[in-house]
Amino acid sequence: MFSTQFATFAALACLSLAVIPVRSAVIQVTVGGTGVIAYTPNQVTANIGDVIEFTFAQKNHTVTQSTLASPCTPLEGGFDSGFVPVAADATDFPLAQLTVKDLNSTWVFCRQAGHCAQGMVFAVNPGANFAAFQAAATGNASTTTSSALPSATAPTASSAAPGSPSSTSVATSTDHSIIVGGPNGNFYTPSNITAQPGDTVTFHFHEKNHTVTQSSFQNPCTPLSLTSTTGQPGLNSGFMPVAANATLNPTFTIQINDTLPQWFFCSQSGHCGSGMVFSVNAVETGPNNFAAFKAKAIQLNGTAASAPAPASASGSGTTDTTSAASALPVRSAAAMMALVGLVVGIVL
């Protein structure tokens, strides 16, 4: 069954790739990753003819079309990548492409057990509706605006979806809630936590426009993807614009797999240099502690991390319609490169 779908998807992909205009953008989205239950970024703005390229990382996820009203239910007749398992030590990551056919909103979720309910959703051209879409997925009707949210015991992991690897239930895992930004200033609150393997960390984004971007202790204001010598992609929420009067706040959840220190910063221009950094499991008794990490970020002034933010949090809403995007073929990175080379030769 899957091989038949794969052949159909491949034929559709070759057709759609052949007619992509030269000026079309290719927008990269990472699906999952080590300790990541999210699409990174989780929303994009795209024009007709643009291509959304999904890179499937660990462990086992899908790209499945849904609707604004029912985020965690597959849209009848919509696209679905199927489960794409990726080993923890993988070096070649499967790819899937989605060609944008119109400017209507396109809504996506992961069908892996429990992932949509943890906020693993994605949207193309969501307008001002993404926060409501994610809130509907997680079952949150509203989000508190206090400076910090109490930790809560996470539900026991359910059985894995068909075709996915088995998972171990962790009944005592804790979800650590972190406020990102807000009226009190450019901070993560709290900014330094201790978490156990199996715990999750949920970032709640408040005004105005921030990110949660993984870095390293040596380079606090530079994305890990740019400094890693082992090819680590690093975690990155992407920019999350939130209006000052917002009642629904987008979230970004990561899973902790070990007790090693993890370092993060906000890539909004100037924020890292002002000390907007965050850490998990920093060793406070050693030299590489949180205070030293923050001091180094301020010393470097965030110049290596500054990036232009997308449009402000304000914007008009869009209606939920059936997507006209093409099907999602899943291939290895090597196969995709061969395809792209062929198409470039045709276009030129």
N, C-alpha and C positions, 0 to 999 in steps of 0.2 A: 504493500500500500504506500509506504513512504517513498520507495524508489520511483513509483509512478508519479507521485506528486513532485518529487525532486526533478524528474525529467521535464515535467510541465513547467515548473518554476524556472528551470534553466533556459527553456525555449523562450519564455516570456521575458526573462532578464536580458537575453541576447538582443531581442527585439527592442526593448526599452533603452538599452545602452546605446544601440546603433543610432537612435534618433535624439540622444541628449545633445542640446546645443553646446557649442564650445564654451560659452560663458557660464554654463550651469555650475553651481557650487556643489561640492561634495561635503556633507556635514557628518562629522564623525561622532558616533555614540557608542559608549562601552556598556555592555550588558553584563551586570554582575561583576565578579572579581573576587579575589581572596578577601573574605570577610565583608563583602559588599552585597547588600540586597537592594540594588537600585540601578536605574539607568543613569549614566553620567555623560552629558547633562540630562536632566529629566524633562526638559522642554526645549524646543527650538522654534525659531521663526524661519520659514522657508518660502521661496518663490516657486512658481510653476517651472518645472524642468529640473529643479534641484534634486539631488540624490541624498537620501539619508543612509549612511553606511553603518550598520550595526556590527560591532566586533564582540563576539561572544567570549567572555572570560569565565573563570571558575564560578560556580560548580556546574549547575544545570538549570538553564533558564529558557524562556520562550519570548517571542515578540508576537503578541496576539492582539488583534484589533477588538475594541469594545466600543462603548458609547459613554457620553457624559453622564447619562442617567443611571447606567449600570456598569460601573468601571471594571468590575471583576467577572463579568459575564461575556463570553465571546460573542461578537456580532455575527449573526447568521449571514453567511456568504462573505464575511470579512477575511482578511489575510491572517495567516498563522504560520510561524516558522517551524512549529513543532519543538519538542525538547531537544536541546543541543548540549549534551554533556561535554565538559571540558575538564581534563585531569588537573590536579593541583600543580604538577610539574610541567604542564604543557608549554611549548614554545611557539607552536603554530596555532593561531586562533581562527575559528570559523567566522566567515563574514556573511551578511545578508544585506541586500540593498532594497530600498523602497524609493521609487520615483514619485515625486509630488506632481499630481495632475491638476490640482486646483488649489485655491486658497482657503478651503473649508478646514475646520478643525478635524484632526485625526487623533483618536484616543487609543492608547495601547496599555497592556498590562502583562505581567508574567504569570503564567498558569501554574508555576511550581507551588506546591502546598504551602499556604500561609504567606506567600510573598506579596500578593496584591494587598492583603490586609495589613501588611507592614509598610505599605506605601510604595511598593515597586510598580510605579506607573509612569507613563511617558506620553507626551503630546506634541503634535506638530501644529503650529499656529493656534494655540489655545486662547489667545486674547487674554482677558482678565479672569478666565474660568479655571485655570489650573489648580489653584488652591482648593476650590470647591470640588473639583474632580478627585484630587488626592484625599480630601477629607471624607468624601463619600466612600472611597475605597477602604479607608481605615476605620470608618464608622464614627468619625469625630464630627459632631454637629457644630462644635465651636472649639476654640482654643483659648486657654487662659492667657492673660497678658501680664502676669506677675513676672518678677525678675528671674525666678527659677521654678521649675516643676519638680515635684517629688518623684523619686525613683519608684517604679512599680514592678512587681513580679511578672515576668513574661509568661504567657501560656505555654504549656508543654507542647513541644513540636509534634505536629501530626504526621501521619505516614506520608512518605514521598509519593508524588504523582506517578502515573504509569510511565515507564521508560526512564525514570530518574533513579539515581543511586540511593541506597538506603541512608537514612539519617538517624542520629541518636537523639533521643528525647533528653532535654535538659530542664527538669521541672523546677530547679531552683535558680535559673538564670535571672538576671536583673536587667531592666531597661533603664539606662541613665539618660535623663532628659536635660538637654542643653539649650539655653536661649541664645540665639544669635542676633546681636544688635538690639534694637529697641530704643525707646525714648531715653533710656539711661546712658546711651552712648555706644561706641564701637567696641563691644566686648563679647566674649563668650562667657556665659554665666551658668555654672561655674567654669573656670578656665583650665582646671587641672583635676583629673579624676583618676581613681584606681579602679580597674575593672578586671574581672576574672574571665578566663576562656569560656565561651558560650554566652556571655553577656552581650547585650546590644546597646548602642549609643544612638539616641534619636535627637537630631538637631532640629529645633523649632525656629524658623526664620521669622524675624520681625523687621520693622522698617529700619533702613530704607532698602539697601540692595547689597547683599553680602554673599560670600561663598564659604565653603568648608573645603580647603584644598590641602592635600597631604604634602609635607615637605620633609626635610631632614634636620637634625640638630645643627649640622655644620652650615646649612643653607636654609635658614628659617623662612625666608621670603621668596623662595624659588620652588616651583612645583617639583615633586619628587621625580616625575616623568622626565624632567630635563637634566637631572643630576645623577640618577641611579646608574651604576656601572653594571647592573645585572638585568636591566630592561624592565624594572618594576614600573607599571603604569601609574601607580599612585591613585589615591581616591580624590575625586573632585565633584562637588555637587553642581558646579556651574553657578552662574549668577542667579539669585533669587530675589527679584524685585517685589517689595511688599509696601503697599500704601500705608500712610500713617493711621488711617481709619479702618484698616482691614480687620475683619472679624474671623477670617479663616487664614491660617498661616501654613505655608508649605513645610514639609518635613523631609529629612534625609537620614536614613538609618544605615548604620554599619554594624557588623558583627565582629566581636573580639575573639580571635582564635588562639592567642597565646598571651604571655605576660610581658612581651617585649615593648619598650617605649614606642609610642607613635606620636608624631608631631604634625600640627596643622596650622594654617594661617588663613586669613581673608585676603583674597587677591584683588579686592577693590582698591583703586589707586590711593596710596597713602595709609591704608588701614593697618597693614602689617608693620610699617614703620612707626606707627603710634602705639604698637603693642597688642594688636588684635590677633593673638595667637592662642593655641589650645594644645593640650597634651593628654595622652592616656598612658598611665603607668610610667611616668617619669620617675627616675630613681632619685629621690630627694636627698639621700645620704651621700651622693656622689657629685662630681663636678658638672655632669650633664643633667642638671635639675631644671625644673620649670622656670625658676627665676633667671637662671643663666640663659635659657632659651629665649625668654622674652627680652632680656637685656641685649642679646645679640641681634634680635630682630630690630630693636630700636636703634642700635648702633649702625646697622646697615641701612636704616631709613626706608626699608621696603623697596628700594629702587629696582631690585632685580625682579620684583614680583608685580609691579604695577601693571595693570591691564585695563583697557577701556571697558566700561560697563555697557551693557545693552540698554535699551530704552528704559525709561523710568517705570515705576510701578503702576502708574495710571494707564488706562487704555480702555477702549470699548470692548464689550463682550462680543462673542461670535456664536452663531447658532450651531447646534450639533447636527451634522449631516453625515450620510454614508460617504466614506472616503472613496475617491476615484484613483487611489494610488495603486501601483502595480503589485504583483505578488512578490513574496519574499523568498528568493532562492538562497540556500545556505551552502557555502563552499569553504574550502580551506583558503587561507590567505594566499598561498602559492597559486592556486587555481584562479583566484580573483585577479591577481596581478597579470596572469597570462591573458585573461579575458580583456582587461583594460588595455593591454598592449595591442591586442587585435583591433579594438574599437578605435584607439588613437590612430592607428594606421589607416583605418577607413576614413575617419574624419579629415585627416591631413591630406 
